[in-house]
Amino acid sequence: MSSEITLQQMAESVTKSVLNASDRDLEGFQKIIEESIKVRESHKNLQKLVKSYTNSMIQRS
């Protein structure tokens, strides 16, 4: 069983809070989402680099 939250679960839990949030809160939330996306993309890029490095090391052996 996976402990990861699904996009649907996230959307359902955030909806009420977002509807009642102030503009300032929403701006803060938006920044968090934007930074989370950057971290996610960086993680993907890091995985690609590690895989590429590992493959190049295997080919050299």
PAGU-72462 format. One record per residue: y, z, x of N, C-alpha, C in turn; residue in three letters. Coordinates in steps of 0.02 Angstrom, whole numbers, plus 50000, padded with zeros to 5 digits. Example, Ala and Ser with C-alpha at 12.3 -4.5 7.8 and 13.67 -1.06 7.14 Angstrom:
497165039050660497755039050615498355039050660Ala/498885035450642499475035750684500025039450645Ser/
//
This chain:
499415000050042500005000050000500625000050045Met/501084995650031501684994950071502234999650046Ser/502585002650094503125007250075503795003650074Ser/503794997150087504424993350087504664992350016Glu/505324992650009505634991649943505734984149931Ile/505604982049870505694974949854506424973649836Thr/506614967349839507294965549820507434967449748Leu/506954966649704507044968449634507164975949627Gln/506764979949663506844987249659507534989249685Gln/507754985949739508414987449767508964985749717Met/508914979849687509414977649639509444982349579Ala/508864984349555508844988749497509154995549512Glu/509034998049571509295004749588510035004649604Ser/510294999049627510994998549647511444996749589Val/511194993249540511604990549486512064995649453Thr/511805001249431512225006249397512765008949443Lys/512585010249505513075012849553513625007749566Ser/513445001449571513934996149584514404995349524Val/514134995649465514554994849405515075000349399Leu/514905006349423515365012049417515765013349480Asn/515685009249531516015010349595516745008149594Ala/517135011249637517835009149645517855003049691Ser/518434999749693518514993949736518394995849809Asp/518635001749828518555004049898517805005049913Arg/517445008049866516725008949876516365002249883Asp/516564997449842516244990849844516394987349910Leu/516994988149935517164985150000516734988250056Glu/516634994750053516214998150101515494995850096Gly/515264995150034514574992850022514494985750048Phe/514984981550037514964974650061514914974450137Gln/515284978750170515254978950244514564981150267Lys/514274985950232513594988250250513094982550242Ile/513154978750187512704973050176512794967850230Ile/513424966250246513554961150297513264963250365Glu/513354969550384513084971850447512324972150446Glu/512044973750388511314973750382511024966750391Ser/511384961850365511164954850374511194952950447Ile/511724955050482511784953650553511214956750592Lys/511054962950575510504966450609509844962850596Val/509744960750534509134957150515509064950650555Arg/509614946850559509594940550597509484941850671Glu/509794947050697509694948850768508964950750781Ser/508674954350734507974956250741507524950050741His/507664945350697507274939050696507344935350762Lys/507954934950788508074931550851507724935050908Asn/507724941650908507374945450960506624944050957Leu/506344943950897505634942450890505474935550917Gln/505904930650904505794923850930505814923751006Lys/506304927351035506364927651107505744930851139Leu/505514936351110504924939751136504314935151131Val/504244931751074503674927251065503714921551116Lys/504294918751125504394913351173504234915651244Ser/504474921551261504344924351328503594925551337Tyr/503274928351287502554929751291502164923351299Thr/502344918251260502004911851266502104908651335Asn/502694909251363502824906351429502434910151482Ser/502354916751474501964920651522501224918851518Met/500984917551458500274915651448500154908851480Ile/500614904251471500534897551499500544897551576Gln/500904902251605500954902651678500314905551708Arg/499934909451669499344912651696498754908051701Ser/
//
